[in-house]
Amino acid sequence: VLDAVTIVGASLAGLSAAETLRNEGFEGRLAVVDAETHTPHDRPPLSKQVLSGAWEPERAVLAAARADLDLEWYLGRRATALDVAAHAVTLDDGEVLAADAVVIATGATPRRLPSMDGVDGVHVLRTIDDCLAIRGRLDAGATRVVVVGAGFIGAEVAATCRQLGCDVTILEALPVPLERALGPVMGPLVTDLHRDHGVDVRLGTAVDGPVVGDAGTVTGVRLGVGEVIPADVVVVGIGVVPSTGWLESSGLALADGVVVDAALLAAPGVVAAGDVARFPSRRFGADLRIEHWENAMQMGPHAARTLLAEAAGEDPTGRPPFDPVPWFWSDQYDRKIQLAGRSGADYEVEVVIGSTDERRFVALYGQDGLVRGVLGWNRPRHVMQLRRLVEESVPWADGLAEARALA
Ligand SMILES: Cc1cc2nc3c(=O)[nH]c(=O)nc-3n(C[C@H](O)[C@H](O)[C@H](O)COP(=O)(O)OP(=O)(O)OC[C@H]3O[C@@H](n4cnc5c(N)ncnc54)[C@H](O)[C@@H]3O)c2cc1C
């Protein structure tokens, strides 16, 4: 039976699971728990339109949070434990929510720099509160922005602040930015983009700690070499870790994320979806944990359908496995960067349409003789067309020929 479901994490994965449960006829009790106090917001606009002030925060509220899904909301409440056998979630005030099934959708939490943590004026960016706090600094006249970390979120914050007229410095510990995400050839293009827009990008640069003024607010960042970069606001974007602390006593397999099977089950009646979940990809022959919007949007519904199948007495592992072609985008200045599939430091990469000089191109990534990824800069139509090469694991040489024919 499936009379009650508890969803922990009311963001993209959790609410898309709720939506699917309702759309597929689940009429039972649907409890939704989230540590954030606000109506859930979509996160991509938090480094783009909401941060820049182009959108009011309300515009970023998730559609599923506005929809009439008859949810029992537990906002501002943190789950602290899960009893897997009883499908019972304990909340921070000791209340226990018992149900027939649980959706784990607790996403990820920003990594922090211990030396900078807690200093006034030093921020991370994950929640609407984080976004509005940074926005508040800019509104109050902050003009010198230091971004620690040249990953996608750091790069988007840098682009948004630069477009607002701020002086922006990016500090990146690695010698090659975005090498893990885009590889050693494509990663540096992002640095060049920022430098051409007047951002001071420092690579291979270690951060020593903050410089704090008399008022207790950050006034700069001291580098390992001793130099101080002046700052009115610092945004630390050095990656995220999956939010699994509350599951440590649960007995579930945790390995940089909640380990699930191809049906997204972590245990009977317990599914996980979104940034928190690590699933086996047959397509890529690897266990993947993906920190992208579309992945959460697809995984929530898949997890919900697994619970419904299980409750109907079907074998959920008999359904098609969760194994999509990953999809990601990033908006920086007037460039839309899109990636279908996977890329990596050790992948082959070849530009097939356009040129990197004009920053309008498509490149293919290959591994083991197969097309694994399609990267586009301001080429949305071609990326959509060529996504199929990854979907169908087309041989590298054939993929290159097909892509070049579109040029
Ligand atoms: C600023 C920003 C910009 C982004 N831009 C892009 C982009 O351009 N393109 C792209 O593809 N992706 C982007 N992303 C990534 C995308 O937003 C995430 O992949 C997506 O939000 C993941 O959704 P999720 O539901 O899995 O987890 P999350 O969005 O992390 O939500 C998890 C929720 O669980 C709650 N939670 C955690 N622990 C507990 C607990 N113990 N008890 C109760 N609640 C808990 C949290 O409060 C949170 O609301 C961006 C992310 C950020 C932060």
The ligand as an ORCA input file, in Angstrom:
! r2SCAN-3c Opt
* xyz 0 1
  C      23.251     29.619     -7.904
  C      23.018     28.352     -8.680
  C      22.943     28.403    -10.062
  C      22.743     27.222    -10.803
  N      22.692     27.311    -12.166
  C      22.524     26.174    -12.881
  C      22.500     26.239    -14.304
  O      22.634     27.318    -14.912
  N      22.336     25.072    -14.989
  C      22.192     23.870    -14.348
  O      22.049     22.838    -15.036
  N      22.212     23.793    -13.016
  C      22.378     24.913    -12.260
  N      22.401     24.836    -10.893
  C      22.258     23.502    -10.250
  C      20.803     23.152     -9.943
  O      20.138     24.241     -9.385
  C      20.790     21.958     -9.004
  O      21.292     20.852     -9.726
  C      19.397     21.635     -8.479
  O      18.932     22.682     -7.654
  C      19.388     20.326     -7.706
  O      18.120     20.122     -7.162
  P      17.871     19.149     -5.941
  O      16.392     19.190     -5.693
  O      18.511     17.853     -6.173
  O      18.665     19.757     -4.686
  P      18.716     21.226     -4.019
  O      18.270     22.261     -4.990
  O      20.045     21.308     -3.416
  O      17.623     21.119     -2.876
  C      17.749     20.321     -1.766
  C      16.828     20.836     -0.687
  O      16.923     19.972      0.441
  C      16.908     20.729      1.621
  N      17.586     19.962      2.659
  C      18.874     19.544      2.698
  N      19.121     18.823      3.809
  C      17.954     18.783      4.489
  C      17.546     18.176      5.712
  N      18.384     17.439      6.451
  N      16.277     18.356      6.126
  C      15.398     19.080      5.384
  N      15.723     19.669      4.212
  C      16.977     19.513      3.771
  C      17.624     22.004      1.268
  O      17.182     23.056      2.113
  C      17.209     22.212     -0.177
  O      16.121     23.086     -0.320
  C      22.606     25.985    -10.134
  C      22.692     25.946     -8.732
  C      22.895     27.100     -8.004
  C      22.991     27.043     -6.509
*
